[in-house]
Amino acid sequence: MQKWANNVRDRIEKKFNKELANADSIIDVQSYNGASGEFTVQLSNSRRLVVTLSKGECSYGWWQIKGFPCRHGMVVIRKEKK
């Protein structure tokens, strides 16, 4: 990303930071299926989502639509130090 021209890196970094700033509704992350890279994400409203890192998917659907990780995916990525 550091070699990208026209401030693309800066714009993407701003989007990532904005999503992470809104991650306060996530209260827990647990490994669901280590073999497939699936994790459950517990939200403050008791809703649970499934994030599959190997596929770049979240049951919320935003990651698949936008093409980069949603806040749920980012929290899992950060937790797993990927």
N, C-alpha and C positions, 0 to 999 in steps of 0.2 A: 504494500500500500504506500510505502514511503516514496516510491518512484512515480506514483501516479501524478499526472499534471492537472492543472486547472482546479486545484483545491478539492479534488474528489475525496481524498483521504480525510480532509477536515470535515466535509459534509457528512460522510459516513460515520466518522467518529462522533459528531454531534448527535446523530440519530441514535447511536448506541448508548451514549451518555444519557440521552433523554429517556430511553426505555429503562435503563438501569435506575434512574431517579424515580421512576414510577413503579418500582418493584417492591414497594413497601407492603403491598397486599399479600406477598408470598411469605408464609410463616414456616414452611418446612419443605425440604427436598430429601427424598429417599430413593435409593436404588430399587428399581422394580424388577428388572431383569438384566443383570450384569452382562450376560452373553450377547444380548441384542442392543445394549446401551440405552435401555429404557429407564426412565425415572418418573416418579410421581411427584407432583408439585402441589402442596396443600396451600390453598388460599385462605385469607382471613374470613371469607364468607362460607367456609366449609366445603367449597367446591374443590375437586381434585382434577388435575390435568395430567396427561401423559406426554412427556418429552422424549423423543427418540433421536439421540444425537447422531447416530450412524446414518439416518435418513434425512436429517435436517427437518424434523417435523414436530409439531406440537398439536395436541388435540384441540387447542384454541383456534387453530387454523391460520393465524396471522403470519406465521413464519413461511408457510407454503405460498401464501398470496403475495407477500412483500418481497420474498427472496432473500431475506436476512433474518437472523434470530429475533424473536419476540422477547419480551422481558423474562418470560418463563424459561425460555431456552438459554438466555444469557446468564441467568442465575445458576442454572445447571452447569453451563460451561465454566463459569467462575468457580463454582464449588469443586468441579472435577479438575480444575487447573489446566484446561485445554486451550 
